[in-house]
C-alpha cells in the first residue's frame, strides 16, 4: 500500500477511535448520577474504552510506527477540536491567571 493512503487511513481510524472513546466518556459521565454503583460504572467504562482503543491502535498501525503516530494524531485532534471550537477551559485559564478572583461564573 502506498504510504500516503495508508497514513490517511490510520489518521481516520484514530479520529474514529477518538470519537468512540470520548462519546463513551460523555455517556458515562451523564449516567453516573443515575447509577447505584458509580465506581463500577466508571471502571467498566474506562476498561472497555481503553481496550477498544488499544486494539484499534494496534489494528490501525499495522506494525508501522508511522501509522501508529498518525492514528494517535487523529485521536488527539478529535479531543482538541471541540476545545478550540467551543472555548472550553477559558474559565480555568482565567482563574489560573488570577483574572476572575476565583469566580467561575463571572
Buried (B, 14 or more C-beta within 10 A) or exposed (E): EEEEEBBEBBBBBBBBBBEBBBEBBEEBEEEEEEEEEEEEBBEEBBEEBEEBBEEBBEEBBBEBEEBBBBBBBBBEEBEEEEEEEEEEEEBEEBBEEEEBEEEEEE
